[in-house]
Amino acid sequence: MTLRLLSTGLLLAATLCGSVQAQEWPTRPVKLVVPYPPGGNVDVAARVVAEELQKVLGQPMLVENRAGAGGLIAGEAVAKSEPDGYTLFVAANGPLLFAPTIFNRPLYHWKKDFLPISTLTLTPLVLQVHPSVPAKTVGELLDLLRRKPETVTMASPGAGTTNHLLSEQMQAVTGVKWTTVHYKGNAPATNDLLGGQVQFSFDQVSVAQRYVKEGRLRALAVVSSKRVAWLPDVPTLQEQGVNGVDGQTFTGVLAPAGTPAAVVQKMSDALRKVLQDPAVVQKFYAGGSEARGMSPAEFAAYLTREESTWLPIIKAAGIKAE
């Protein structure tokens, strides 16, 4: 009986301690670790929410860029940090889900080493071609690839990116094959597409919309379950008879495993509030992304689905970092 009362007392004390910690947290600046250099969509997302989180939580939110190894450097650093809620990972598809497999460096796994807090943004992608390509629809592009595959190449910002994986998924679904040219980043891939050195690509709406609206590239389809507000006249792949190809780029925030659940929930609630702010929604919309918050459970379920979709494609295609 004494042992049982002692155990109950310890459990109650731990619960109360966690509750008090959550009420007090944060009492000092919180570091948001971004796995890319400044200026990209993940960095921008982190800085947009950091500014507003400071108002909600009353402490500075410091964005720290730790680029390298496909995001593994930042991911490992956060995974090994003190699980106290003061060091968080602002991640995306590649660094969180793909990099450990593609680089053959299983330094962490999101289910074991992180606690999902919330998504920040979701960004759809576009299948686009250089204006010199005669295809005006997805069907016409696939027909051209069947007839003259040597004349059509696809630009990828890098092996294992969402852009590349969508290409592999579409080849598997349609049975049509093409040559993929990998670049070291999205900027050189886009430059060569604009110059006509390569003929088509999958790219985020946030990047593509400008060139499509200027007429420098032609959008054939959006990779989404429905048409998107940024390019309302562009049909989906499904509308053109291509089913089973779907994907998007996400950004989200995670804490190291072991972070008190109450702290995770407090941060998630704060992010949900920030992401419903009309000014924040507009900032993300202007950049081609949808502000989207999820609960920790919803984010975990989303990551489980993403992992089950893309890791088999990575393994089947033998995708490895060079």
C-alpha positions in Angstrom: 0.0 0.0 0.0 2.9 2.3 0.9 4.6 1.6 -2.4 1.3 2.2 -4.3 0.7 5.5 -2.6 4.3 6.5 -3.3 4.0 5.7 -7.0 0.7 7.6 -7.2 2.3 10.6 -5.5 5.3 10.5 -7.9 3.0 10.3 -10.9 0.9 13.2 -9.6 4.0 15.3 -8.9 5.3 14.6 -12.4 2.0 15.6 -13.9 1.8 18.8 -11.9 5.4 19.6 -12.7 4.7 19.2 -16.5 1.6 21.4 -16.1 3.5 24.1 -14.3 6.4 23.9 -16.9 3.8 24.3 -19.7 2.2 27.3 -18.0 5.6 29.0 -17.5 7.1 28.0 -20.9 8.6 29.9 -22.6 10.6 32.0 -20.1 13.4 32.7 -22.6 13.9 32.8 -26.4 12.9 29.8 -28.5 15.2 28.7 -31.3 13.6 27.7 -34.6 16.2 25.6 -36.6 15.8 25.7 -40.4 17.6 23.1 -42.5 18.2 25.5 -45.4 19.9 28.8 -46.1 18.0 32.0 -45.8 15.4 32.9 -48.4 13.8 29.6 -49.3 10.2 28.7 -48.6 11.0 26.9 -45.3 13.1 29.9 -44.1 10.3 32.3 -45.1 7.7 30.2 -43.3 9.7 30.2 -40.1 10.3 33.9 -40.2 6.6 34.7 -40.9 5.4 32.7 -37.9 8.3 33.7 -35.7 7.3 37.3 -35.8 3.7 36.5 -34.8 4.6 33.9 -32.2 6.6 36.4 -30.3 3.4 38.4 -29.8 1.4 35.3 -28.7 4.0 33.7 -26.4 5.8 36.8 -25.2 9.4 35.6 -26.0 11.7 36.1 -29.0 11.6 33.4 -31.6 15.1 33.1 -33.1 15.4 31.6 -36.6 18.7 29.7 -37.0 19.7 28.4 -40.4 21.8 25.2 -40.4 22.0 24.0 -44.0 23.8 20.9 -45.3 23.4 17.2 -46.1 19.9 17.6 -47.3 18.7 18.8 -43.9 20.4 16.1 -41.9 22.7 18.5 -40.1 19.8 20.5 -38.7 17.6 17.5 -38.0 20.3 15.7 -36.1 21.1 18.8 -34.1 17.5 19.3 -33.0 17.0 15.6 -32.3 19.9 15.6 -29.9 19.0 18.9 -28.2 17.5 19.2 -24.8 13.8 18.3 -25.0 12.6 21.4 -23.1 10.8 23.3 -25.9 13.5 25.8 -26.5 15.0 24.2 -29.7 12.5 23.3 -32.4 12.8 21.9 -36.0 11.1 23.8 -38.8 11.1 21.0 -41.4 9.9 20.0 -44.8 9.3 16.8 -46.7 13.0 16.2 -47.7 14.9 16.8 -44.4 12.3 15.1 -42.2 11.2 12.1 -44.3 13.5 11.5 -47.2 17.0 12.6 -46.4 17.9 9.7 -43.9 17.1 7.2 -46.6 18.5 9.0 -49.7 21.8 9.9 -48.0 21.9 6.4 -46.3 22.4 8.1 -43.0 19.7 7.0 -40.6 20.6 9.7 -38.0 17.0 10.1 -36.9 13.5 8.9 -37.6 10.6 11.3 -37.1 8.5 8.8 -35.1 11.2 8.0 -32.7 13.2 11.2 -32.4 10.6 14.0 -32.8 7.2 15.1 -31.6 5.0 16.7 -34.4 3.6 20.1 -33.3 1.9 21.5 -36.3 2.2 22.1 -40.0 2.7 25.7 -41.2 2.1 25.6 -44.9 1.0 23.3 -47.7 2.2 24.2 -51.3 0.8 22.4 -54.4 3.0 21.7 -57.5 2.5 22.4 -61.2 3.5 20.3 -64.2 4.9 23.0 -66.6 6.6 23.1 -70.0 8.8 25.5 -71.9 6.7 27.3 -74.6 8.7 25.6 -77.3 7.1 22.3 -76.4 4.1 21.7 -78.7 2.1 20.0 -76.0 -0.9 21.9 -74.7 -2.3 19.2 -72.4 -0.9 16.4 -70.2 -2.1 13.8 -72.8 -0.2 15.6 -75.5 3.0 15.7 -73.4 2.8 12.0 -72.7 2.2 11.2 -76.3 5.3 13.3 -77.3 7.3 11.5 -74.7 6.2 8.1 -76.2 7.0 9.1 -79.7 10.2 11.2 -79.2 11.5 10.6 -75.8 15.0 11.7 -76.8 13.7 15.3 -77.4 12.1 15.9 -74.0 13.9 16.1 -70.7 12.7 17.0 -67.2 14.4 19.4 -64.8 14.7 18.4 -61.2 16.1 20.5 -58.3 17.8 17.4 -56.9 17.5 13.7 -56.4 14.9 12.9 -53.8 13.1 16.3 -53.8 9.3 16.2 -53.9 9.6 17.5 -57.5 11.7 14.5 -58.4 9.5 12.0 -56.5 6.4 13.2 -58.3 8.2 12.6 -61.6 9.0 9.0 -60.5 5.4 8.5 -59.3 4.0 9.7 -62.6 6.3 7.5 -64.6 5.1 4.5 -62.6 1.5 5.4 -63.0 1.5 6.2 -66.7 4.2 3.7 -67.9 5.8 6.6 -69.8 9.6 7.1 -69.2 11.7 10.2 -69.6 15.2 11.5 -68.8 15.5 13.5 -65.6 18.3 16.1 -65.3 19.2 16.8 -61.7 20.4 20.2 -60.6 21.9 21.5 -57.4 18.8 23.4 -56.3 15.7 24.9 -57.8 17.2 28.1 -59.1 19.5 26.5 -61.7 16.8 24.0 -62.7 14.3 26.9 -63.3 16.9 28.9 -65.2 17.6 26.1 -67.7 13.9 25.4 -68.1 13.3 29.1 -68.9 16.2 29.0 -71.4 14.8 25.9 -73.1 17.8 23.6 -72.2 15.3 21.3 -70.6 11.6 21.0 -71.6 9.5 20.5 -68.5 9.4 20.2 -64.7 7.2 19.8 -61.6 7.6 22.9 -59.5 5.9 24.5 -56.5 3.2 27.0 -57.3 5.1 29.5 -55.2 7.9 29.5 -57.8 6.0 28.6 -61.0 3.1 31.1 -60.9 5.2 34.1 -61.8 6.6 32.5 -64.9 3.3 31.0 -66.0 1.5 34.4 -65.6 4.2 36.1 -67.6 3.9 33.5 -70.4 7.5 32.3 -70.0 6.3 28.8 -69.1 3.1 27.0 -69.8 1.3 25.1 -67.0 -0.3 21.9 -68.1 -1.7 20.7 -64.8 -1.7 21.3 -61.1 -0.8 18.4 -58.8 -3.7 18.7 -56.5 -7.1 17.1 -55.8 -8.8 20.3 -57.0 -7.8 23.4 -58.9 -5.8 26.0 -57.0 -6.7 29.7 -56.5 -3.3 30.9 -57.8 -3.8 29.3 -61.2 -7.6 28.8 -61.5 -7.6 28.1 -65.2 -5.1 25.2 -65.0 -6.8 21.8 -64.7 -5.7 19.0 -62.4 -4.0 15.8 -63.5 -7.1 13.9 -62.5 -9.2 16.1 -64.8 -7.0 15.0 -67.7 -7.2 11.3 -66.9 -4.1 10.8 -64.8 -5.0 9.3 -61.4 -2.8 8.3 -58.5 -0.3 11.2 -58.8 -0.6 13.6 -55.9 1.8 15.4 -53.7 2.7 18.7 -52.1 5.4 20.4 -50.2 4.8 21.0 -46.5 6.5 23.0 -43.8 6.0 22.1 -40.2 7.4 22.4 -36.6 8.6 19.5 -34.5 10.1 19.2 -31.0 12.7 16.7 -29.8 11.3 13.5 -28.4 10.8 13.8 -24.7 9.5 17.3 -24.8 6.6 17.6 -22.3 3.3 17.0 -24.0 1.8 20.2 -22.4 4.6 22.3 -24.0 4.0 20.7 -27.4 0.3 21.4 -27.1 0.9 25.0 -26.0 3.1 25.6 -29.0 0.6 23.9 -31.3 -2.2 26.1 -30.0 -0.1 29.2 -30.5 0.7 28.2 -34.1 -3.0 27.5 -34.8 -3.8 31.0 -33.6 -1.1 32.6 -35.7 -2.0 30.6 -38.8 -5.6 31.8 -38.6 -4.5 35.5 -38.6 -5.8 37.0 -41.8 -2.5 38.9 -42.3 -0.5 35.7 -42.0 -2.8 33.9 -44.3 -2.4 36.6 -46.9 1.4 36.6 -46.6 1.6 32.9 -47.3 -1.0 33.2 -50.1 0.9 35.9 -51.8 3.9 33.6 -51.8 1.9 30.7 -53.3 1.3 28.7 -50.2 -1.7 27.8 -48.0 -1.4 28.6 -44.3 -2.4 25.3 -42.6 -2.2 24.4 -39.0 -2.7 20.8 -37.7 -3.0 19.4 -34.2 -0.1 17.2 -33.1 -2.2 14.1 -33.8 -3.2 15.3 -37.2 0.3 16.2 -38.2 1.6 12.7 -37.0 -1.1 11.0 -39.1 -0.2 13.2 -42.1 3.5 12.3 -41.8 2.6 8.6 -41.6 0.7 8.8 -44.8 3.4 10.8 -46.6 6.1 8.3 -45.4 4.1 5.3 -46.6 3.6 7.0 -50.0 7.1 8.2 -50.8 9.6 5.8 -49.2 8.6 2.9 -51.4 9.0 5.1 -54.4 12.5 6.2 -53.2 13.5 2.6 -52.7 11.9 1.2 -55.9 13.7 3.9 -58.0 17.0 3.4 -56.1 17.3 7.2 -55.4 20.5 8.1 -53.7 22.2 11.4 -53.0 25.3 11.9 -55.2 
